Amino acid sequence: QIQVVESGGGLVQAGGSLRLTCAAPGRTNWAVGWFRQAPSREREVVATITWNRGTTYYGDPAKGRFTISMDRAKRKVYLQMNDLNPEGTGVYYCVLDGSGGSDWQGGYWGQGTQVTVAS
């Protein structure tokens, strides 16, 4: 049973920072992604990273302000979020995709961590 566990969410003032952590038992050729479910909006990709090469991708919500990184030894993936604004409010999910990034919906999803950005 593969478990994906997120942590690090919380309440932050606009302009502040948070670092989310995903404990994910990644393996070679897998990819790990952060997705966001905001109120009244469709779920969207925030950032992804491949386990073997560390190749990153950033969705529109993340460009210029967020950074995804990994620590293979600890099997953790991080999402550093800077200069947050209220649009960053939502539940952030960590997803482990065994196909390397082509089937996120079919991957292993964590329970999510709530991020609330106060204006």
C-alpha positions in Angstrom: 0.0 0.0 0.0 1.5 3.3 -1.1 0.8 6.2 1.1 1.3 9.8 0.2 1.2 12.3 3.1 1.2 16.1 2.9 2.1 18.5 5.6 2.9 22.2 6.0 -0.4 23.9 5.2 -1.9 26.6 7.3 -3.0 30.2 7.5 -0.7 32.9 6.2 -1.0 36.6 5.4 -0.8 37.8 1.9 2.8 38.2 0.9 3.9 35.5 3.2 5.5 32.1 2.6 4.8 28.4 3.3 6.6 25.3 2.6 4.6 22.1 1.9 6.2 18.7 2.4 5.2 15.5 0.7 6.3 12.2 2.1 6.2 10.0 -1.0 7.9 6.7 -1.6 9.1 7.6 -5.1 10.8 5.3 -7.4 12.8 5.5 -10.6 10.6 6.7 -13.5 8.0 8.1 -11.2 6.9 11.7 -10.9 5.5 13.7 -8.0 3.2 16.6 -8.4 1.4 19.2 -6.4 -2.2 20.0 -7.4 -4.5 22.6 -5.9 -8.3 22.6 -5.4 -9.5 26.1 -4.8 -13.0 26.9 -3.8 -15.4 27.0 -6.9 -12.5 26.2 -9.2 -11.3 23.2 -11.1 -8.4 21.3 -9.7 -5.2 22.5 -11.3 -1.6 21.5 -11.5 0.8 23.6 -9.5 4.2 22.0 -10.0 5.7 18.6 -10.8 9.0 16.9 -10.6 10.4 13.6 -12.0 12.0 11.3 -9.5 15.0 10.2 -11.6 16.2 13.4 -13.2 14.5 16.0 -11.2 12.9 17.6 -14.2 10.4 20.3 -13.1 7.2 21.8 -14.6 5.3 24.7 -13.2 1.7 25.5 -13.8 0.4 29.0 -14.1 -0.3 29.4 -10.3 3.4 28.7 -9.5 5.4 30.5 -12.1 7.9 32.9 -10.6 6.9 32.4 -7.0 6.9 28.7 -6.2 9.7 26.2 -6.2 9.4 22.4 -6.2 12.3 20.3 -5.0 13.1 16.9 -3.7 15.3 15.0 -1.2 15.6 11.5 -2.6 17.4 10.2 0.5 14.5 11.3 2.7 11.9 10.5 0.0 10.3 13.9 0.3 9.2 16.5 -2.1 8.8 20.1 -1.2 6.8 23.0 -2.5 8.2 26.4 -1.4 5.5 29.0 -1.9 6.5 32.7 -1.7 4.6 35.9 -2.0 1.3 34.1 -1.6 -1.9 35.9 -2.4 -5.5 35.0 -1.6 -5.9 33.2 -4.9 -3.5 30.7 -3.4 -6.1 29.5 -1.0 -7.1 25.9 -1.4 -6.4 22.3 -0.6 -3.0 21.2 -1.9 -2.6 17.6 -2.9 0.6 15.7 -3.5 0.3 13.0 -6.1 2.6 10.1 -7.0 2.4 9.0 -10.6 4.0 5.7 -11.5 3.8 6.5 -15.2 6.2 9.4 -14.9 3.7 12.2 -15.3 1.2 11.0 -17.9 -1.5 9.7 -15.6 -1.9 11.9 -12.6 -5.6 11.1 -12.2 -4.6 7.4 -11.8 -1.8 8.1 -9.4 -1.6 7.9 -5.6 -3.2 10.9 -4.0 -2.6 12.2 -0.5 -5.4 13.5 1.7 -4.4 17.1 1.0 -3.3 20.0 3.2 -5.3 23.2 3.5 -3.6 26.5 2.7 -5.5 29.7 3.5 -4.1 33.1 2.5 -5.6 36.0 4.3 -5.8 39.4 2.6 
